[in-house]
Amino acid sequence: MSIFNYKQRNNIILIGIVILGCVLIFALRGLSSSILGAIVLYTIFRPVYLNLTEKRNWNKPLVAILIIIVSLILIVIPFLSLSIMVINKITGLTSENFPIHKWLSEIDAFAGSHLNQPHLIDNINITQKIGSYAAELFPSILGSAADIFLTLLVLYFLLYFMFTQNKGFEAGLIKYAPFREQHALKFADELRISTYSNVLGQGIISVSQGILFAIGLRIAGVDDPIFWGVIGTFISFLPVVGVPTLAIPFGVILLLNGHSWQGIFILIWGVLFIGYIDQFLRFIINKRVANTHPLITVIGVIIGIPLFGILGLVFGPVLLSYFLLLVEIYETNRLAADRLERIQTNSELE
């Protein structure tokens, strides 16, 4: 006869599950980008998959493969290409032919003659620091070809089976979710809205700002407008910063360099026009989907960049939104449990 009763055996099993779960999470920590990326892509493309397979009766594996190809072409390859371009440019900041040296020297000269602050900016140190920071910011994408291949392989392996076995996958999530079915469905709906807002909504805003900024720089005759447009795209994931803030130093540098109309044009184009477009797009996205609070985006980016590198611009706010959703559902469950306990207590007293 066992020395443990049923409840004690269950507690021992639960402890074992928790310990093994922690070990597995630690072992899979390097694949966190793949797992989170698969969840994000599944959430984005799920309506397309259901429409093609259930309404049009397309073959499920075929649709899953088509979605994988489309996501590679529209999201992964452009993002990787732009990231590689940025890191190559930034690591070349020490090159004498890069315009930033001239700009920094002119700011130094202006500070020395007008502010009595010579050598305000150390060109070499600043460019080296920028290059070093960029190398730390992008490692999750550009660490090595093998890492990129493994990350994408696991991501799309997971995504393929999430789609082809979507009914079992979603039923399992509802079954093993630590809250009631109605709360699980609510969480799934809020997760979809949060993902759309953080990924699609913010992505559309950032890409639009980057393209408009590149066009403005091209009109003003600034070198490498595409590169700076890409920088503007990444910066625009921060709602407080964005392209309007980036346009100010460009306008000031052009004015200091004697290009008056170009400097004024960049300031008006970047701060007023692109700023207006930003507010307009946010209004449309907030009306159609939902808009993530700027604090969630900023704090999410601060959390996400150390964990995921440049992918943290997207994954950080998404993770923080998911966490806040879980906290909200936990609070709902707690209040419901307290209310039920009070009802039972009053019934016993009566």
C-alpha positions as CSV (number, residue, x, y, z in Angstrom):
1,M,0.0,0.0,0.0
2,S,1.3,3.4,-1.0
3,I,2.4,5.8,1.8
4,F,1.0,8.7,-0.2
5,N,-2.7,9.5,-0.6
6,Y,-4.3,10.7,-3.8
7,K,-3.8,14.4,-3.1
8,Q,-0.2,14.0,-2.1
9,R,0.7,12.0,-5.2
10,N,-1.0,14.7,-7.3
11,N,1.1,17.4,-5.6
12,I,4.3,15.4,-6.2
13,I,3.4,15.1,-9.9
14,L,2.6,18.8,-10.0
15,I,6.1,19.6,-8.6
16,G,7.7,17.4,-11.2
17,I,5.7,19.1,-13.9
18,V,6.8,22.5,-12.7
19,I,10.5,21.5,-12.5
20,L,10.5,19.8,-15.9
21,G,8.6,22.8,-17.4
22,C,11.3,25.2,-16.0
23,V,14.0,23.0,-17.5
24,L,12.3,22.9,-20.8
25,I,11.7,26.7,-20.9
26,F,15.4,27.2,-20.0
27,A,16.5,24.8,-22.8
28,L,14.2,26.5,-25.3
29,R,15.1,30.1,-24.4
30,G,17.2,30.5,-27.6
31,L,14.1,29.7,-29.6
32,S,11.8,32.2,-27.9
33,S,11.9,34.4,-31.1
34,S,10.7,31.4,-33.1
35,I,7.9,30.5,-30.8
36,L,6.6,34.1,-30.3
37,G,7.0,34.7,-34.1
38,A,4.9,31.7,-34.9
39,I,2.2,32.9,-32.5
40,V,2.2,36.4,-34.1
41,L,2.1,35.1,-37.7
42,Y,-0.6,32.5,-36.8
43,T,-2.7,35.3,-35.3
44,I,-2.2,37.6,-38.3
45,F,-2.9,35.0,-41.0
46,R,-5.5,32.9,-39.2
47,P,-8.5,34.7,-40.9
48,V,-6.9,34.2,-44.3
49,Y,-6.3,30.5,-43.6
50,L,-9.9,29.9,-42.3
51,N,-11.4,31.7,-45.3
52,L,-9.5,29.7,-47.8
53,T,-9.9,26.3,-46.1
54,E,-13.4,26.5,-44.7
55,K,-15.2,28.8,-47.1
56,R,-13.4,28.0,-50.3
57,N,-12.4,24.4,-49.4
58,W,-8.8,24.7,-50.4
59,N,-6.3,22.0,-49.3
60,K,-5.1,22.8,-45.7
61,P,-1.4,21.9,-46.2
62,L,-1.3,23.8,-49.5
63,V,-2.8,26.9,-47.8
64,A,-0.3,26.7,-44.9
65,I,2.6,26.5,-47.4
66,L,1.2,29.5,-49.4
67,I,1.0,31.5,-46.2
68,I,4.5,30.6,-45.3
69,I,5.8,31.7,-48.7
70,V,3.8,35.0,-48.5
71,S,5.0,35.8,-45.0
72,L,8.6,35.2,-46.2
73,I,8.2,37.5,-49.1
74,L,6.3,40.3,-47.4
75,I,7.7,40.2,-43.9
76,V,10.8,38.2,-43.2
77,I,13.0,38.8,-46.3
78,P,12.4,42.6,-46.4
79,F,13.0,42.9,-42.6
80,L,16.2,40.9,-42.9
81,S,17.4,42.8,-45.9
82,L,16.7,46.2,-44.3
83,S,18.4,45.1,-41.1
84,I,21.5,43.9,-42.9
85,M,21.7,47.2,-44.8
86,V,21.4,49.2,-41.6
87,I,24.1,47.3,-39.7
88,N,26.5,47.5,-42.7
89,K,26.0,51.2,-42.9
90,I,26.2,51.9,-39.2
91,T,29.4,49.8,-38.7
92,G,30.9,51.9,-41.5
93,L,30.5,55.1,-39.6
94,T,34.2,55.4,-39.0
95,S,34.8,55.8,-42.8
96,E,35.9,59.3,-43.7
97,N,33.5,59.5,-46.6
98,F,30.4,59.1,-44.5
99,P,28.5,62.4,-44.1
100,I,28.0,62.2,-40.4
101,H,31.7,63.1,-39.8
102,K,31.1,66.4,-41.7
103,W,27.9,67.1,-39.9
104,L,29.4,66.5,-36.5
105,S,32.4,68.7,-37.4
106,E,30.1,71.5,-38.4
107,I,28.2,71.2,-35.1
108,D,31.5,71.2,-33.3
109,A,32.6,74.4,-35.2
110,F,29.3,76.1,-34.5
111,A,29.5,75.2,-30.8
112,G,33.1,76.5,-30.6
113,S,32.4,79.9,-32.3
114,H,29.0,80.7,-30.8
115,L,28.8,78.7,-27.6
116,N,32.4,78.8,-26.5
117,Q,32.3,75.0,-26.4
118,P,35.1,73.7,-28.7
119,H,35.3,69.9,-29.1
120,L,31.7,69.5,-27.9
121,I,31.4,66.3,-29.9
122,D,34.1,63.7,-30.3
123,N,33.5,62.3,-33.7
124,I,35.5,59.1,-33.3
125,N,34.0,58.2,-29.9
126,I,30.5,58.9,-31.1
127,T,30.7,56.9,-34.3
128,Q,32.4,54.1,-32.5
129,K,29.7,54.1,-29.9
130,I,27.0,54.1,-32.5
131,G,28.6,51.2,-34.4
132,S,29.0,49.3,-31.1
133,Y,25.4,49.9,-30.1
134,A,24.1,48.8,-33.5
135,A,26.1,45.6,-33.3
136,E,24.5,44.9,-29.9
137,L,21.0,45.9,-31.2
138,F,20.9,43.5,-34.2
139,P,22.6,40.3,-33.0
140,S,19.4,38.3,-32.8
141,I,19.0,38.8,-36.6
142,L,22.5,38.9,-37.8
143,G,24.4,36.6,-35.4
144,S,25.1,34.0,-38.0
145,A,23.5,32.4,-41.0
146,A,23.0,29.2,-39.1
147,D,21.1,31.0,-36.3
148,I,18.9,32.7,-38.8
149,F,18.2,29.5,-40.6
150,L,17.4,27.6,-37.3
151,T,15.1,30.4,-36.1
152,L,13.1,30.5,-39.3
153,L,13.1,26.7,-39.6
154,V,11.6,26.2,-36.1
155,L,9.2,29.2,-36.6
156,Y,7.7,27.9,-39.8
157,F,7.7,24.3,-38.6
158,L,5.6,25.4,-35.7
159,L,3.4,27.6,-37.9
160,Y,2.8,24.8,-40.4
161,F,1.4,22.5,-37.8
162,M,-0.5,25.2,-36.0
163,F,-2.4,25.9,-39.2
164,T,-2.9,22.3,-40.5
165,Q,-4.0,21.2,-37.0
166,N,-5.7,24.4,-36.0
167,K,-8.8,22.9,-34.5
168,G,-6.9,20.6,-32.2
169,F,-4.4,23.3,-31.4
170,E,-7.0,25.8,-30.4
171,A,-9.1,23.2,-28.6
172,G,-6.0,22.2,-26.6
173,L,-5.4,25.8,-25.6
174,I,-8.9,26.2,-24.4
175,K,-8.9,22.9,-22.5
176,Y,-5.6,23.5,-20.7
177,A,-6.0,27.2,-20.2
178,P,-5.9,28.1,-16.5
179,F,-9.3,30.0,-16.7
180,R,-12.8,29.4,-17.8
181,E,-13.8,28.8,-21.5
182,Q,-15.5,32.2,-21.8
183,H,-12.4,33.9,-20.4
184,A,-10.2,31.8,-22.7
185,L,-12.2,33.0,-25.7
186,K,-12.1,36.6,-24.5
187,F,-8.3,36.3,-24.1
188,A,-8.0,34.9,-27.7
189,D,-10.0,37.8,-29.0
190,E,-8.0,40.4,-27.1
191,L,-4.8,38.6,-28.1
192,R,-5.9,39.1,-31.8
193,I,-6.6,42.7,-31.3
194,S,-3.4,43.3,-29.4
195,T,-1.3,41.6,-32.1
196,Y,-3.0,43.5,-34.9
197,S,-2.5,46.8,-33.1
198,N,1.2,46.2,-32.1
199,V,2.3,44.4,-35.3
200,L,0.1,45.5,-38.2
201,G,-1.0,48.9,-36.9
202,Q,2.4,50.0,-35.7
203,G,4.1,48.4,-38.7
204,I,1.9,50.3,-41.2
205,I,2.6,53.6,-39.3
206,S,6.3,53.0,-39.2
207,V,6.7,52.0,-42.8
208,S,4.6,54.9,-44.0
209,Q,6.7,57.3,-41.9
210,G,10.0,55.8,-43.2
211,I,8.9,56.0,-46.9
212,L,7.7,59.6,-46.5
213,F,10.9,60.6,-44.7
214,A,13.0,59.0,-47.5
215,I,11.0,61.0,-50.1
216,G,11.5,64.2,-48.2
217,L,15.3,63.6,-47.9
218,R,15.5,62.8,-51.6
219,I,13.8,66.1,-52.5
220,A,16.2,68.0,-50.2
221,G,19.2,66.3,-51.8
222,V,20.4,64.4,-48.7
223,D,22.7,61.5,-49.3
224,D,21.5,57.9,-48.7
225,P,17.8,58.8,-48.3
226,I,16.8,55.1,-48.5
227,F,19.1,54.3,-45.6
228,W,17.8,57.1,-43.4
229,G,14.2,56.2,-44.4
230,V,14.9,52.7,-43.0
231,I,16.3,54.2,-39.8
232,G,13.2,56.3,-39.6
233,T,11.1,53.2,-40.0
234,F,12.7,51.4,-37.1
235,I,12.6,54.6,-34.9
236,S,9.0,55.1,-35.7
237,F,8.1,52.0,-33.6
238,L,8.7,54.3,-30.7
239,P,5.6,56.5,-30.6
240,V,7.3,59.3,-28.6
241,V,10.3,59.5,-30.9
242,G,9.4,58.7,-34.5
243,V,10.4,60.4,-37.7
244,P,9.3,64.0,-36.7
245,T,12.0,63.9,-33.9
246,L,14.6,62.5,-36.4
247,A,13.8,65.3,-38.9
248,I,14.8,68.1,-36.4
249,P,18.6,67.3,-36.4
250,F,18.5,66.9,-40.2
251,G,16.8,70.3,-40.6
252,V,19.3,72.0,-38.2
253,I,22.3,70.4,-39.9
254,L,21.1,71.5,-43.3
255,L,20.6,75.1,-42.0
256,L,24.0,75.2,-40.4
257,N,25.5,73.9,-43.7
258,G,24.0,76.9,-45.6
259,H,21.2,74.9,-47.3
260,S,18.4,77.1,-46.0
261,W,15.4,76.0,-48.1
262,Q,16.3,72.3,-47.7
263,G,16.6,72.7,-43.9
264,I,13.2,74.5,-43.6
265,F,11.6,72.0,-46.0
266,I,12.8,69.0,-43.9
267,L,11.6,70.6,-40.7
268,I,8.1,71.3,-42.2
269,W,8.0,68.0,-44.0
270,G,9.1,65.9,-41.1
271,V,7.5,67.6,-38.1
272,L,4.3,68.9,-39.6
273,F,3.4,66.8,-42.6
274,I,4.7,63.4,-41.4
275,G,3.4,64.2,-37.9
276,Y,0.0,64.8,-39.3
277,I,0.1,61.6,-41.3
278,D,1.1,59.8,-38.1
279,Q,-1.9,61.1,-36.2
280,F,-4.2,60.4,-39.1
281,L,-3.1,56.7,-39.4
282,R,-3.3,56.2,-35.6
283,F,-6.9,57.5,-35.6
284,I,-7.8,55.1,-38.5
285,I,-6.1,52.1,-36.8
286,N,-7.7,53.0,-33.4
287,K,-11.1,53.1,-35.1
288,R,-10.7,49.9,-37.1
289,V,-8.7,47.7,-34.7
290,A,-7.4,49.2,-31.5
291,N,-4.4,51.4,-30.6
292,T,-1.9,50.3,-28.1
293,H,-1.2,52.8,-25.3
294,P,2.1,54.6,-25.9
295,L,3.4,53.6,-22.5
296,I,2.9,49.9,-23.3
297,T,4.9,50.4,-26.6
298,V,7.7,52.3,-24.9
299,I,8.1,50.0,-21.9
300,G,7.7,47.0,-24.2
301,V,10.5,48.2,-26.4
302,I,12.7,48.7,-23.4
303,I,12.0,45.2,-22.3
304,G,12.1,43.6,-25.7
305,I,15.4,44.9,-27.2
306,P,17.6,43.2,-24.6
307,L,15.7,40.0,-25.1
308,F,15.2,39.9,-28.9
309,G,17.5,42.6,-30.3
310,I,15.8,44.7,-33.0
311,L,12.9,42.2,-33.0
312,G,12.1,43.6,-29.6
313,L,10.6,46.6,-31.3
314,V,7.7,44.3,-32.2
315,F,7.9,41.4,-29.7
316,G,8.4,43.6,-26.6
317,P,5.1,45.5,-26.8
318,V,3.3,42.3,-27.9
319,L,4.7,40.4,-24.8
320,L,3.7,43.2,-22.5
321,S,0.2,43.4,-23.9
322,Y,-0.2,39.6,-23.5
323,F,1.0,39.9,-19.9
324,L,-1.5,42.7,-19.1
325,L,-4.3,40.6,-20.7
326,L,-3.5,37.7,-18.4
327,V,-3.4,40.0,-15.4
328,E,-6.9,41.4,-16.4
329,I,-8.3,37.9,-16.7
330,Y,-6.8,36.8,-13.4
331,E,-8.4,39.8,-11.7
332,T,-11.7,39.0,-13.3
333,N,-11.5,35.4,-12.1
334,R,-10.5,36.5,-8.6
335,L,-13.4,38.9,-8.3
336,A,-15.8,36.2,-9.6
337,A,-14.4,33.7,-7.0
338,D,-14.8,36.3,-4.2
339,R,-18.4,37.0,-5.3
340,L,-19.2,33.3,-5.4
341,E,-17.6,32.8,-1.9
342,R,-19.7,35.6,-0.4
343,I,-22.9,34.1,-2.0
344,Q,-22.1,30.7,-0.5
345,T,-21.3,32.2,2.9
346,N,-24.6,34.1,3.0
347,S,-26.5,31.0,2.0
348,E,-24.9,29.0,4.8
349,L,-25.8,31.8,7.3
350,E,-29.4,31.8,6.2
